[in-house]
Amino acid sequence: MENKEKPTWLQILEAESWQAEMLVSGAAIYGSLQLPDLIRRLIDMALLWLPEGALNICYFIFWYLTICSSLLIVSFILHFVLRALWIGMIGLVSVFPNGINRETDYHSEHFLQQLSEEFPDVNGFNRRLDDFCSLIFGTTFGIVIMIIAICIVICSCLVLSLILASFLPVSITTVFLVSILLFLVPAMFSGILNNKKLRDKKWVQRIHFTIAVKVFGRIMYNVFYEPGYYILYILLTNFKRERTGIWVVLGIFFLMLISFPVFMNSNVGLLRKQTFFDMAETDHRIFVNNYEDQMTPGRAVFAPLIPSDVISEDVLRVFIPMSRREKVLVNEYCEAYQKDEKLSRRENNRRRRNKIKDCRVNYYELYINDSKLDSLEFFRHTHPNAGEEGLLTYIPAQHFTEGINRLRIVHLYQNELGEKKESLVPFWYSGRGQ
């Protein structure tokens, strides 16, 4: 097919595209650096509002998003640095258009000749650097498109799973895996049809493009169908597979290393049942999220909370958050309130709320230094930090001894071995407030 000649305005625009690249790259760096905090906030929202089955799925979704955010940060910073280097090289060559000067006595003639052979053409280097910068820039935005498109598909499958699992006797995980498998079937079938032994057969030629592009492609790239496929196949058809595979493996390994700190700084581990179960059950360390004066600003509360690790007041204020994963268990544990037709609507509502509160109280057992507290009053409470729902209670100082004390909260939440979850909050009681 004959290539169409590019119009002059497009050639000028391509030659000056680096200016737009620098502006967009700077904005993209700023935006991508906000992604880890955004992902952390999304993780906190998932922990607060999604049930257990959905959290198991979200654990892998947020691993994927963490790696993707690290990729974008590295790619945009690398592009910005290399493009800045290119601008500097162009400016240098504009001052010294001949590049390395052979007419100098700085080195011997023999050394300068070898230097010129090793670095023969600075303009050629600048062209390669320019091409590499443009390649990084275009490829990174192709990755952005793919990330967004895949997230749309995954989130759609997750929402569908939540809806179907609420009406059908199946788990959220099962529905999600089936929906993802149905999504991947066209992709796997397309890969089989692309085998060299099959792809030139007449019947394959009739269906291959339809399945690979028009069906799978439109599902995969959805609103980014056209730009996504342009970028994908420009790259696929212009790179050698052998070299690409090696770089992809090395790139993934590098991304895993740089994304690990981002992963550890988030609450993504709490999406796993065992990690959530083990959280704050040891008293040989201070878990900062147990103390209001030490907790990180903007971080959601998932552990029991007291004002400080040093208490001098006559009463200890304790907030026990209740995430969605535990609310499901409480709802299963508590029997529904039976409306009394003889009572007014207001009285029925009051009794229903009290029944829910009393049942939630029975979900927990509180101990101070192994002495069980049986006469505490609990109140439903929404914490102002991030709207976390839970129970609020007050423990009189008469239960404390001067020095180290340990508040232990036993939940009905159990692991696979039938062990109940425990939260331990050590604090120092300095005596009655003056």
C-alpha positions as CSV (number, residue, x, y, z in Angstrom):
1,M,0.0,0.0,0.0
2,E,1.4,3.4,-1.0
3,N,2.2,5.7,1.9
4,K,0.5,9.1,1.9
5,E,2.8,12.1,2.1
6,K,2.4,14.0,5.3
7,P,1.1,17.5,5.0
8,T,3.6,20.3,5.9
9,W,1.7,21.4,9.0
10,L,1.9,17.9,10.4
11,Q,5.6,17.7,9.8
12,I,6.2,21.0,11.6
13,L,4.0,19.8,14.5
14,E,5.9,16.6,14.8
15,A,9.2,18.4,14.8
16,E,8.0,20.7,17.6
17,S,6.1,18.0,19.6
18,W,8.9,18.0,22.2
19,Q,7.5,21.3,23.6
20,A,4.1,19.7,24.2
21,E,5.7,16.6,25.5
22,M,7.6,18.5,28.2
23,L,4.4,20.3,29.4
24,V,2.3,17.2,29.4
25,S,5.2,15.1,31.0
26,G,5.5,17.6,33.8
27,A,1.8,17.5,34.5
28,A,1.8,13.7,34.2
29,I,4.7,13.4,36.7
30,Y,2.7,15.5,39.2
31,G,-0.5,13.5,38.6
32,S,1.3,10.1,38.8
33,L,2.9,11.1,42.1
34,Q,-0.6,11.5,43.5
35,L,-1.6,8.0,42.5
36,P,-0.1,6.1,45.6
37,D,-2.2,8.3,48.0
38,L,-5.3,7.9,45.8
39,I,-4.8,4.1,45.8
40,R,-4.4,4.1,49.6
41,R,-7.6,6.0,50.0
42,L,-9.4,3.6,47.7
43,I,-8.1,0.7,49.8
44,D,-9.4,2.3,52.9
45,M,-12.8,2.8,51.3
46,A,-12.8,-0.9,50.3
47,L,-11.9,-2.0,53.8
48,L,-14.7,0.1,55.3
49,W,-17.5,-0.7,52.9
50,L,-16.9,-4.0,51.1
51,P,-17.7,-7.6,52.4
52,E,-15.1,-10.3,52.9
53,G,-15.4,-12.0,49.5
54,A,-14.9,-8.7,47.6
55,L,-11.8,-7.8,49.7
56,N,-10.1,-11.0,48.6
57,I,-10.6,-9.9,45.0
58,C,-9.5,-6.3,45.8
59,Y,-6.2,-7.5,47.2
60,F,-5.1,-8.5,43.7
61,I,-6.7,-5.5,42.1
62,F,-4.8,-3.1,44.3
63,W,-1.5,-5.1,43.8
64,Y,-2.0,-4.5,40.1
65,L,-2.8,-0.8,40.6
66,T,0.2,-0.3,42.8
67,I,2.6,-1.8,40.2
68,C,0.9,0.3,37.5
69,S,1.3,3.5,39.4
70,S,5.0,2.8,40.0
71,L,5.4,2.2,36.3
72,L,3.8,5.5,35.4
73,I,5.9,7.4,37.9
74,V,9.2,5.9,36.7
75,S,8.2,6.3,33.0
76,F,7.2,9.9,33.1
77,I,10.2,10.9,35.3
78,L,12.6,9.0,32.9
79,H,11.0,10.7,29.9
80,F,11.3,14.2,31.5
81,V,14.9,13.7,32.4
82,L,15.9,12.3,29.0
83,R,13.9,15.0,27.1
84,A,15.7,17.7,29.3
85,L,19.0,16.0,28.3
86,W,18.0,16.2,24.7
87,I,17.2,19.9,25.0
88,G,20.5,20.5,26.6
89,M,22.3,18.6,23.8
90,I,20.5,20.5,21.1
91,G,21.5,23.8,22.7
92,L,25.1,22.6,23.0
93,V,25.2,21.6,19.3
94,S,23.8,25.0,18.3
95,V,26.8,26.6,20.0
96,F,29.3,24.1,18.7
97,P,27.8,22.7,15.4
98,N,30.8,20.6,14.5
99,G,30.7,18.6,17.7
100,I,34.0,17.3,19.0
101,N,36.8,19.6,17.8
102,R,39.8,17.8,16.3
103,E,41.8,21.0,16.0
104,T,42.8,21.1,19.7
105,D,45.9,20.3,21.6
106,Y,44.0,19.1,24.6
107,H,44.9,15.5,23.6
108,S,47.2,13.8,21.1
109,E,46.0,13.4,17.5
110,H,45.9,9.7,17.9
111,F,43.6,10.0,21.0
112,L,41.3,12.5,19.3
113,Q,41.0,10.3,16.2
114,Q,39.9,7.3,18.4
115,L,37.5,9.7,20.2
116,S,36.0,10.7,16.9
117,E,35.6,7.1,15.9
118,E,33.9,6.2,19.2
119,F,31.6,9.3,19.1
120,P,31.4,10.2,15.4
121,D,28.0,12.0,15.1
122,V,26.5,14.1,17.9
123,N,23.5,14.9,15.6
124,G,22.9,11.1,15.2
125,F,23.0,10.7,19.0
126,N,20.5,13.5,19.3
127,R,18.2,12.0,16.8
128,R,18.3,8.6,18.6
129,L,17.7,10.3,21.9
130,D,14.8,12.2,20.4
131,D,13.3,9.0,19.1
132,F,13.8,7.2,22.4
133,C,12.0,10.0,24.3
134,S,9.1,10.0,21.9
135,L,8.9,6.2,22.2
136,I,8.8,6.4,26.0
137,F,6.2,9.1,25.9
138,G,3.9,7.3,23.4
139,T,4.3,3.9,25.1
140,T,3.6,5.3,28.5
141,F,0.3,6.8,27.4
142,G,-0.5,3.5,25.7
143,I,0.0,1.9,29.1
144,V,-2.2,4.5,30.7
145,I,-5.0,3.7,28.3
146,M,-4.6,-0.1,28.9
147,I,-4.6,0.4,32.7
148,I,-7.8,2.4,32.6
149,A,-9.5,0.0,30.2
150,I,-8.6,-3.0,32.3
151,C,-9.7,-1.3,35.5
152,I,-13.1,-0.6,33.8
153,V,-13.5,-4.3,33.0
154,I,-12.3,-5.5,36.4
155,C,-14.5,-3.1,38.3
156,S,-17.5,-4.0,36.1
157,C,-16.9,-7.7,36.9
158,L,-16.6,-6.9,40.6
159,V,-19.9,-4.8,40.7
160,L,-21.6,-7.6,38.8
161,S,-20.3,-10.1,41.3
162,L,-21.6,-8.1,44.2
163,I,-25.0,-7.8,42.7
164,L,-25.4,-11.4,41.7
165,A,-24.0,-12.7,45.0
166,S,-26.7,-10.8,46.8
167,F,-29.5,-12.5,44.9
168,L,-28.0,-16.0,44.2
169,P,-26.6,-18.6,46.5
170,V,-23.0,-18.2,45.2
171,S,-19.9,-16.5,46.6
172,I,-18.6,-13.2,45.2
173,T,-15.3,-14.8,44.4
174,T,-17.0,-17.5,42.3
175,V,-19.1,-15.0,40.2
176,F,-16.0,-12.8,39.7
177,L,-13.8,-15.7,38.5
178,V,-16.5,-16.9,36.1
179,S,-17.0,-13.4,34.7
180,I,-13.3,-12.8,34.2
181,L,-12.9,-16.3,32.6
182,L,-15.7,-15.4,30.1
183,F,-13.9,-12.2,29.4
184,L,-10.6,-14.0,28.8
185,V,-12.0,-16.8,26.5
186,P,-11.9,-14.6,23.3
187,A,-8.3,-13.7,24.2
188,M,-7.2,-17.3,24.7
189,F,-9.0,-18.4,21.6
190,S,-7.4,-15.6,19.6
191,G,-4.0,-16.7,20.8
192,I,-4.7,-20.3,19.6
193,L,-5.8,-19.1,16.2
194,N,-2.7,-17.0,15.8
195,N,-0.6,-20.2,15.8
196,K,1.5,-20.4,12.6
197,K,-0.1,-23.8,11.8
198,L,-3.7,-22.3,11.9
199,R,-3.6,-18.7,11.1
200,D,-3.4,-19.1,7.3
201,K,-6.3,-21.5,7.0
202,K,-9.5,-20.1,5.3
203,W,-11.8,-20.7,8.2
204,V,-9.4,-19.0,10.7
205,Q,-9.1,-16.0,8.4
206,R,-12.9,-15.6,8.4
207,I,-13.2,-15.5,12.2
208,H,-9.8,-14.5,13.7
209,F,-10.0,-10.7,13.2
210,T,-13.6,-10.6,14.4
211,I,-12.8,-12.5,17.6
212,A,-9.4,-10.9,18.4
213,V,-10.3,-7.3,17.6
214,K,-14.0,-6.6,17.1
215,V,-15.1,-8.8,20.1
216,F,-12.2,-9.0,22.5
217,G,-10.7,-5.6,21.5
218,R,-14.0,-3.7,22.1
219,I,-14.5,-5.3,25.5
220,M,-10.9,-4.9,26.5
221,Y,-10.3,-1.3,25.4
222,N,-14.0,-0.2,25.5
223,V,-13.9,3.7,25.1
224,F,-10.2,3.6,24.1
225,Y,-10.7,1.1,21.3
226,E,-9.2,3.1,18.4
227,P,-6.2,4.8,20.1
228,G,-5.5,1.6,22.1
229,Y,-5.2,-0.6,19.1
230,Y,-3.1,2.0,17.1
231,I,-0.5,2.1,19.9
232,L,-0.6,-1.6,20.6
233,Y,0.0,-2.7,17.0
234,I,2.4,0.1,16.2
235,L,4.6,-1.3,19.0
236,L,3.9,-5.0,18.3
237,T,4.7,-4.8,14.6
238,N,7.9,-2.7,15.0
239,F,9.7,-4.6,17.7
240,K,11.5,-7.9,17.6
241,R,9.8,-10.4,20.0
242,E,13.0,-11.9,21.4
243,R,14.4,-8.5,22.6
244,T,11.0,-7.3,23.8
245,G,10.4,-10.4,25.9
246,I,13.8,-10.0,27.8
247,W,13.1,-6.3,28.5
248,V,9.5,-7.1,29.7
249,V,10.8,-9.6,32.2
250,L,13.5,-7.3,33.5
251,G,11.0,-4.4,33.6
252,I,8.5,-6.4,35.7
253,F,11.2,-7.4,38.1
254,F,12.3,-3.8,38.5
255,L,8.7,-2.6,38.9
256,M,8.1,-5.2,41.7
257,L,11.1,-3.7,43.6
258,I,10.1,-0.1,43.3
259,S,6.4,-0.8,44.0
260,F,7.0,-2.7,47.2
261,P,7.5,0.5,49.3
262,V,4.3,1.9,47.9
263,F,2.5,-1.4,48.7
264,M,3.8,-1.5,52.3
265,N,2.8,2.1,52.9
266,S,-0.8,1.3,52.2
267,N,-3.4,-0.8,54.0
268,V,-3.6,-3.3,51.2
269,G,-2.4,-6.1,53.5
270,L,-5.5,-5.7,55.6
271,L,-7.6,-6.8,52.6
272,R,-6.4,-10.4,53.4
273,K,-8.3,-12.0,56.1
274,Q,-5.3,-13.4,58.0
275,T,-3.5,-10.1,58.1
276,F,-6.7,-8.3,59.3
277,F,-7.1,-11.1,61.9
278,D,-3.5,-10.7,63.2
279,M,-3.5,-6.9,63.3
280,A,-2.6,-5.4,66.7
281,E,-2.8,-8.7,68.6
282,T,0.6,-8.4,70.1
283,D,1.5,-6.3,73.1
284,H,5.3,-6.2,72.7
285,R,5.1,-3.2,70.3
286,I,3.1,0.1,70.1
287,F,0.8,0.0,67.2
288,V,0.4,3.8,66.4
289,N,-3.1,3.3,64.8
290,N,-4.4,2.5,68.3
291,Y,-3.7,6.0,69.6
292,E,-5.5,9.1,68.4
293,D,-2.6,11.4,69.1
294,Q,-0.2,9.3,67.1
295,M,-2.3,8.1,64.1
296,T,-1.3,9.2,60.6
297,P,-3.5,12.1,59.4
298,G,-6.0,11.0,56.7
299,R,-5.6,7.3,57.4
300,A,-8.8,5.4,58.1
301,V,-9.3,3.7,61.5
302,F,-9.5,-0.1,61.5
303,A,-8.1,-0.8,65.0
304,P,-9.5,0.0,68.4
305,L,-8.7,3.6,69.3
306,I,-7.9,5.3,72.6
307,P,-6.7,9.0,73.1
308,S,-3.0,8.3,73.9
309,D,-0.6,5.7,75.1
310,V,-0.3,7.6,78.4
311,I,-3.5,8.0,80.3
312,S,-3.9,10.3,83.3
313,E,-7.7,10.9,83.3
314,D,-10.4,9.3,85.4
315,V,-11.9,7.6,82.4
316,L,-10.6,6.0,79.2
317,R,-12.5,6.7,76.0
318,V,-12.5,3.6,73.6
319,F,-13.7,3.6,70.0
320,I,-14.1,0.2,68.4
321,P,-14.5,0.5,64.6
322,M,-16.7,-2.0,62.8
323,S,-15.8,-2.5,59.1
324,R,-18.2,-4.0,56.6
325,R,-16.5,-7.5,56.8
326,E,-17.5,-7.6,60.5
327,K,-20.9,-6.1,60.1
328,V,-21.8,-9.0,57.9
329,L,-21.0,-11.4,60.7
330,V,-22.9,-9.2,63.2
331,N,-26.0,-9.3,61.0
332,E,-25.7,-13.0,60.8
333,Y,-25.2,-13.3,64.5
334,C,-28.1,-11.0,65.5
335,E,-31.7,-12.0,65.0
336,A,-34.0,-9.5,63.3
337,Y,-36.2,-7.4,65.5
338,Q,-39.8,-8.5,65.5
339,K,-42.1,-5.4,65.2
340,D,-44.7,-5.1,68.0
341,E,-48.0,-3.8,66.5
342,K,-49.1,-2.6,69.9
343,L,-46.3,-0.1,70.1
344,S,-45.9,3.2,68.2
345,R,-43.6,3.5,65.2
346,R,-41.1,5.6,67.3
347,E,-41.0,3.1,70.1
348,N,-40.5,0.2,67.6
349,N,-37.6,2.1,66.0
350,R,-36.1,2.8,69.4
351,R,-36.3,-0.9,70.4
352,R,-35.0,-2.0,67.0
353,R,-31.9,0.3,67.4
354,N,-31.4,-0.8,71.0
355,K,-31.5,-4.5,69.9
356,I,-28.9,-3.9,67.2
357,K,-26.7,-2.0,69.7
358,D,-27.1,-4.7,72.4
359,C,-26.3,-7.4,69.9
360,R,-23.2,-5.6,68.6
361,V,-22.1,-5.2,72.2
362,N,-22.3,-9.0,72.7
363,Y,-20.0,-9.3,69.6
364,Y,-17.1,-8.0,71.8
365,E,-15.6,-8.9,75.1
366,L,-13.4,-6.3,76.8
367,Y,-10.7,-7.0,79.4
368,I,-8.3,-4.9,81.4
369,N,-5.2,-6.9,82.5
370,D,-7.2,-10.1,82.0
371,S,-10.2,-8.9,84.1
372,K,-13.4,-8.9,82.1
373,L,-15.5,-5.8,82.0
374,D,-19.2,-6.6,82.2
375,S,-20.9,-3.4,83.1
376,L,-19.9,-1.1,80.3
377,E,-22.3,1.1,78.4
378,F,-21.8,1.2,74.6
379,F,-23.0,3.8,72.1
380,R,-23.1,3.7,68.3
381,H,-20.7,6.2,66.9
382,T,-19.4,7.5,63.6
383,H,-15.8,8.7,64.0
384,P,-15.1,12.1,62.4
385,N,-11.7,10.9,61.0
386,A,-13.1,9.2,57.9
387,G,-16.7,8.4,58.8
388,E,-15.8,5.0,60.3
389,E,-18.8,3.4,62.1
390,G,-18.4,1.6,65.4
391,L,-19.1,1.5,69.1
392,L,-18.0,4.0,71.7
393,T,-17.5,3.2,75.4
394,Y,-15.9,4.6,78.5
395,I,-13.8,2.6,81.0
396,P,-13.5,4.1,84.6
397,A,-9.9,4.4,85.9
398,Q,-10.8,2.2,88.9
399,H,-10.1,-0.8,86.6
400,F,-6.5,0.4,86.0
401,T,-3.3,-0.1,88.0
402,E,-0.6,2.6,88.0
403,G,1.9,1.8,85.3
404,I,1.5,-0.5,82.3
405,N,-2.1,-1.7,81.5
406,R,-3.4,-3.8,78.6
407,L,-6.8,-3.4,77.0
408,R,-7.8,-6.6,75.3
409,I,-10.8,-6.8,73.0
410,V,-12.0,-10.2,71.8
411,H,-14.1,-10.3,68.6
412,L,-16.4,-13.0,67.4
413,Y,-14.5,-12.7,64.1
414,Q,-12.7,-16.0,63.6
415,N,-10.0,-17.5,61.4
416,E,-10.0,-20.9,59.6
417,L,-8.9,-22.6,62.9
418,G,-11.9,-21.2,64.8
419,E,-9.7,-18.8,66.9
420,K,-11.3,-15.5,67.8
421,K,-9.7,-12.2,66.7
422,E,-8.0,-10.2,69.6
423,S,-6.9,-6.6,69.7
424,L,-4.4,-5.6,72.3
425,V,-3.8,-2.0,73.2
426,P,-1.1,-1.3,75.9
427,F,-1.1,2.0,77.7
428,W,0.5,3.6,80.7
429,Y,-1.8,4.9,83.5
430,S,0.0,7.6,85.5
431,G,-2.6,7.9,88.3
432,R,-5.6,10.1,88.8
433,G,-5.7,13.4,86.9
434,Q,-4.9,16.4,89.0
